Amino acid sequence: MADAGNAWRFIDTGINDGFMNMAIDEAMLEMHLQGQIPPTIRIYRWSPPALSIGYLQSIEKDVDQNKCLELGIDVVRRLTGGRGVLHGDELTYSVIASGKCGLPGTILQSYRIINEGLIAAYRILGLEVNLVSNEKVLSSASCFAGAATADLTCRGRKIAGGAQFRRGDAILQHGSLPIVLDFDLCIAVHKFSTPEIRGRALNTLRKKATDIKTALGKQIDWQELVHALFAGFQKSLGIKLYKDRLTSAEIELSRKLVKEKYCTTAWNDFGVCNGKRR
């Protein structure tokens, strides 16, 4: 459990494109590492839809860039690892914190602490979800085609995915909480060597993944999920959340990172920024 004596920010940054969303996450991480901001839980949405790819993922091998261009879908590389995630009708969260805030030092322990907040939020919505206990091999370039350690499942199907990155003592964990998952589109933006393999990947995705609307049997408004996350994190982590907004320094750094990193071919194609890997 996090240190209950700490007050954490809860920020809704609204709707941004994929480049700005990833830049804001990194800017918050850097500001927290410098001691300029407290631990923060951020929620956000995406427009246009975006495909975020894992840091070590091959965009040339895994992503159908022509299809993404045709459909108006941005492609952006994350700081975190894992496979491709199509961000559409969903709410995305990020958590910025550090050991001094009471989070355990190991990756798995911190995953579990943070995901307890997500589990509590889903419970508020009326869903029982479970943390995946053992890592499973992902069967395609799409993250939701399989569940890995730190992901959440509902009735055996993946309903939420997350990934983590560390810089110094600071942690960035972010993840996708699909409200409605477009299975066909998730597969369409990825490359497959044959139509048969593409078809099998689609069938696998339909069997292994789900979303909030399907699990609940009804549509919910994204604001219901926001309220559940606020209450779930606050109760489960034993922290005091207060609503806030980005600082001017965070906004300035985010814009700089968009221009110099997240919108560049060097970063998105090769994971290189200013001539250096990450």
C-alpha positions in Angstrom: 0.0 0.0 0.0 1.2 3.5 -0.7 2.0 6.0 2.0 -1.4 7.2 3.3 0.4 10.4 4.4 1.0 11.4 0.8 -1.5 13.5 -1.1 -1.6 12.4 -4.8 -2.9 14.4 -7.7 -5.7 13.1 -9.9 -5.6 14.8 -13.3 -8.0 14.4 -16.3 -6.1 15.8 -19.3 -9.0 15.2 -21.6 -8.6 14.3 -25.3 -5.3 14.6 -27.1 -3.6 12.9 -30.0 -1.2 10.0 -29.4 1.9 12.0 -29.6 0.8 14.5 -26.9 -0.5 11.7 -24.7 2.8 9.9 -24.6 4.7 13.2 -24.2 2.6 14.2 -21.2 3.3 10.9 -19.5 7.0 11.3 -19.9 6.9 15.0 -18.8 5.1 14.0 -15.6 7.7 11.2 -15.0 10.6 13.7 -15.4 8.9 16.4 -13.2 8.3 13.8 -10.5 11.8 12.5 -10.7 13.0 16.1 -10.2 10.8 16.5 -7.1 8.7 19.2 -8.8 5.3 17.4 -8.7 3.7 14.9 -6.3 2.7 11.3 -7.2 0.0 11.6 -9.8 -2.8 9.5 -11.3 -3.7 10.8 -14.8 -6.6 9.8 -17.0 -6.9 10.6 -20.7 -8.5 9.8 -24.0 -7.4 9.8 -27.6 -8.4 11.6 -30.8 -7.8 10.6 -33.5 -7.5 6.9 -32.6 -3.9 5.8 -32.2 -1.9 2.6 -32.2 0.8 2.8 -29.5 3.6 0.3 -30.0 6.0 -1.1 -27.4 9.4 0.4 -27.1 11.2 -2.7 -28.5 8.5 -3.5 -31.1 9.3 -3.4 -34.8 7.0 -1.0 -36.6 8.1 -2.2 -40.0 7.5 -5.9 -39.1 4.3 -5.5 -37.0 2.4 -2.4 -38.2 0.4 -1.9 -41.4 1.3 1.8 -41.7 -0.6 2.2 -45.0 -3.8 0.9 -43.3 -3.3 3.3 -40.4 -2.8 6.2 -42.7 -5.9 5.2 -44.7 -8.0 5.0 -41.5 -6.6 8.2 -39.9 -4.9 6.3 -37.1 -1.8 7.7 -35.5 1.1 5.4 -34.7 3.3 6.3 -31.8 6.0 4.5 -29.9 5.7 4.2 -26.1 8.4 4.4 -23.5 7.0 1.2 -22.1 7.4 -2.3 -23.5 4.8 -4.8 -24.7 2.9 -5.1 -27.9 0.7 -2.8 -30.0 -2.4 -1.3 -28.4 -5.2 0.3 -30.5 -6.6 3.2 -28.5 -10.2 4.1 -29.4 -13.3 3.9 -27.3 -11.4 3.6 -24.0 -10.1 5.4 -21.0 -6.4 5.3 -20.4 -4.7 5.8 -17.1 -1.1 6.5 -16.0 0.4 6.4 -12.6 3.6 8.4 -11.8 5.1 7.6 -8.4 8.3 6.5 -6.7 9.7 4.5 -3.8 9.6 7.5 -1.5 5.8 7.5 -2.0 5.6 4.0 -0.5 5.5 1.9 -3.6 7.5 -1.4 -3.3 10.8 -1.5 -5.1 10.2 -4.5 -7.4 8.3 -4.3 -10.7 5.9 -7.1 -9.9 5.1 -5.7 -6.4 4.4 -2.2 -7.7 2.3 -3.6 -10.5 0.2 -5.4 -7.9 -0.3 -2.4 -5.7 -1.3 -0.2 -8.6 -3.6 -2.8 -10.1 -5.4 -3.2 -6.8 -6.8 0.3 -7.5 -8.0 -0.9 -10.9 -9.6 -4.0 -9.4 -11.4 -1.8 -6.9 -12.6 0.5 -9.7 -14.0 -2.4 -11.7 -15.7 -3.8 -8.6 -17.5 -0.4 -8.2 -18.8 -0.8 -11.7 -20.1 -4.3 -10.8 -17.3 -6.4 -12.4 -15.0 -8.9 -10.7 -11.6 -8.9 -12.3 -8.4 -10.8 -11.5 -4.8 -10.1 -11.8 -3.0 -12.5 -14.2 -0.6 -14.5 -12.0 1.6 -16.0 -14.6 3.0 -14.5 -17.7 1.5 -15.9 -21.0 3.1 -15.7 -24.4 1.4 -13.1 -26.6 0.2 -14.7 -29.8 0.3 -11.7 -32.1 1.5 -8.1 -32.5 -1.7 -7.0 -30.7 -1.4 -6.6 -26.9 -5.0 -7.7 -26.3 -4.5 -11.1 -28.1 -3.1 -12.4 -24.8 -2.7 -11.6 -21.2 0.7 -11.1 -19.4 1.7 -10.5 -15.9 0.1 -7.3 -14.5 -2.9 -7.5 -16.9 -6.5 -8.0 -15.6 -9.0 -10.6 -16.8 -12.7 -10.9 -16.4 -14.2 -14.4 -16.7 -10.9 -15.5 -18.2 -10.7 -12.8 -20.8 -8.3 -9.9 -20.8 -10.1 -6.6 -19.9 -7.2 -4.3 -19.1 -3.6 -4.1 -20.0 -0.7 -2.2 -18.5 3.0 -1.6 -18.9 5.7 0.0 -16.7 8.8 2.1 -17.2 11.3 3.2 -14.6 13.7 6.1 -14.6 15.8 6.5 -11.5 13.5 6.1 -8.5 10.4 7.1 -10.4 7.8 4.8 -12.0 5.5 5.3 -14.9 2.7 2.7 -15.3 0.1 3.3 -17.9 -2.6 1.1 -19.3 -5.7 0.8 -21.5 -9.2 0.3 -20.2 -11.4 -0.5 -23.2 -15.1 0.5 -23.0 -15.8 -0.9 -26.4 -13.1 -3.0 -28.2 -13.2 -3.0 -32.0 -11.7 -6.5 -32.7 -11.6 -6.1 -36.5 -9.8 -2.8 -36.3 -7.3 -4.1 -33.8 -6.3 -6.8 -36.3 -6.5 -4.6 -39.4 -3.7 -2.2 -38.2 -1.3 -5.1 -37.8 0.7 -7.0 -40.4 0.3 -10.8 -40.9 2.1 -12.9 -43.4 -1.0 -14.6 -44.7 -4.8 -14.1 -44.6 -5.1 -17.4 -42.8 -2.9 -16.2 -40.0 -4.8 -12.9 -39.8 -8.0 -14.8 -39.5 -6.6 -17.0 -36.7 -5.4 -13.9 -34.9 -8.9 -12.4 -35.1 -10.5 -15.5 -33.7 -7.9 -15.6 -30.9 -8.5 -12.0 -30.0 -12.3 -12.5 -29.9 -11.8 -15.5 -27.5 -9.2 -14.0 -25.2 -10.3 -10.3 -24.9 -13.3 -8.4 -23.7 -14.4 -4.9 -22.8 -16.5 -3.2 -20.2 -19.6 -3.0 -22.3 -19.5 -6.7 -23.1 -18.7 -7.7 -19.5 -21.4 -5.6 -18.0 -24.0 -6.3 -20.7 -24.6 -2.5 -21.1 -23.0 0.7 -22.3 -21.5 3.0 -19.7 -20.4 6.6 -20.0 -16.6 7.2 -19.7 -17.3 9.5 -16.8 -18.7 6.5 -14.8 -15.3 4.9 -15.2 -13.5 8.1 -14.1 -15.5 8.2 -10.9 -14.9 4.5 -10.2 -11.1 5.0 -10.8 -11.0 7.9 -8.4 -12.8 6.0 -5.6 -11.0 2.7 -6.4 -7.5 4.1 -6.3 -8.1 6.2 -3.2 -9.6 3.3 -1.2 -7.2 0.6 -2.4 -3.9 2.5 -2.2 -4.9 4.3 1.1 -4.1 7.7 -0.3 -5.8 11.1 -0.5 -6.5 12.1 -4.0 -7.2 15.7 -5.0 -8.2 16.9 -8.5 -5.7 19.1 -10.2 -4.3 20.1 -13.6 -0.9 20.0 -15.3 1.6 22.7 -14.3 3.0 25.2 -16.8 6.3 23.3 -16.6 4.7 20.0 -17.5 2.8 21.5 -20.4 6.0 23.2 -21.7 8.0 20.0 -21.5 5.2 18.0 -23.1 5.2 20.3 -26.1 9.0 20.0 -26.3 8.8 16.2 -26.2 6.1 16.1 -28.9 8.3 18.2 -31.3 11.7 16.7 -30.5 10.7 13.1 -29.9 7.2 11.7 -30.2 6.5 13.2 -33.7 9.8 12.2 -35.1 10.5 9.3 -37.5 13.7 8.5 -35.6 11.7 7.8 -32.4 8.6 6.1 -33.9 10.5 4.0 -36.4 13.6 3.2 -34.4 13.2 4.2 -30.8 16.0 6.8 -31.1 15.9 10.4 -29.7 18.7 12.9 -30.1 20.9 10.1 -31.5 20.4 7.9 -28.4 18.2 5.0 -27.6 15.4 6.1 -25.2 
